[in-house]
């Protein structure tokens, strides 16, 4: 992992509308290590959303996911975060477009996203086409670094 490049891109986000840096190809635990090195909180989206959505009707999921994440981030004094363990965002029951959700959050918060899929130079992808949670997006804002 090239910390110099990551820190340079991280600093450059200040002048952007979408403060969003995708890191692709991280190994298990590297997101937490990176958040410590940058002195920003690491947020486990799977755990938090799973807990918060338990008592909400499934029909309300699409409206609640962004709200839950916004409120969670507002609880911190920081405005920068490292987001990981985010496979839940691809769950079809949530009816989310993960990239648009992250873009919206990045208008208020500076985000490093530990992307759990691949990047081919054009599209961010999660899973294989035959998988029920397959997702691909080539129209997105943000910077991508493959590590």
N, C-alpha and C positions, 0 to 999 in steps of 0.2 A: 504494500500500500504506500503510495507516494504522498507522504504527509505535506510536503512542500506544495505540491500541485493542489491538493485539497484545501489547504489553508489559503492559498492565493485565490482560488475560485470562491471560497467561502467569504473572503473579504470583499471580493468584487460584487457580491450579491447586494450589498448595501444600496447601490444605485439603481437596482432593478425593481420593476413593479411586482413581478413574481420572484420572491426570494426563495428559490427552490433549486436544490442541488441533489441530483440522483446519483447514488453510488451503486454500481452494478458489479456483482462478482465478489462481494465480501464473504469471508468465511464466518462460520459460527463464532460469535463473541467479538468480532472485529468492530461491530457497531457500538457496543458498549465501551470498548477500548478507545475508539475515536471520540465518543462523547466525553470521556474523561480527559483526553488530550486537549480537547477544545473547551473544556469546562462548561459543558451544556448538558441539560438533562437528557437521558435516554428514555423514550416512551415506548412501552410495549403495547401496541395497539390491540393485538389479539386479546390479551388479558383484560385490558380496561373495557373494551367494547363488549366482550363476552359477559363481564360482570354487570355492566350498565343495561344491556339489552334483555337480561333475564326476565325482568318484570314489565316489559313493554310488549304490547301486542305486535305480532309480526307485520300486520298491515301498517303499523306506524314506523317501522324500521327506516324506510327511505327518508322520512322527514327528521328522524332523530339522530342519525349517525353524525352529520356535520355539527349539529348542536351539541352533542355529547363531547365531541373532540374540542370544539371551541371553548366550552366551559372548563374542560379539563386543563387546557393550556392557560386559560386565564387565571387559574388557581396558583400558578407559579409567578414568581417575580420576574423571571427571565422572559425574553421574547424570542429566544432561539432554542431549537430543539433538534434532537436526532431521533427520527422515527424508525422503528424497526418492528420485527415480528408482526407484520401487517397483512398476512395472508387472508385474514378475515374480510378485508375490504373487497376481495374477489368473490365472496359468497353471494350467489345469485339472490338469496332471500333479502339481502340488504338493498338490492336494486341501486347500486352506486356505480358511478364511473370513477374509479379510483384516482385517475389523473386529475379530473376536474375538481374532485374533492380536495386533493392536495394543493392544486392551484389556488382554490378559494382560501384555504388556510394560509397559504404563503403570502397572501396580500397583507395579513396582519402579523404573521410570525415568520421568522427566518428558519428555513427547514433543510436539514439533511435527511434524505430518504434512503434507507437501506433497501434498495429495490430487490425483491426476491425472485426476479426473473432474469431475462436477457436483454441486451441491447445490440442491434445489428448495424448501428451507425445511422439508422433512420427511425426505427420503431422500438419502443419499450414493450416487452412481451412478458406475459406470465403464463406458465403451463404450456402444454402442447395442444394443437388444434382439436384433438379428440377429447380432451379433458373438459368436464362440465364448467369449470371455472376459467377456461381459456380467455385471455384478454390480450389485446394488442392495440397500441396507439402510436401513431406517427405525428399527430397534430397536438403538440404540447409545448408549454413554456418551461423554461428551466434549463439547467446545465446538466449534462451527463458526463460522468467520469467512470470508465471501466477500470477496475483494479485487478 
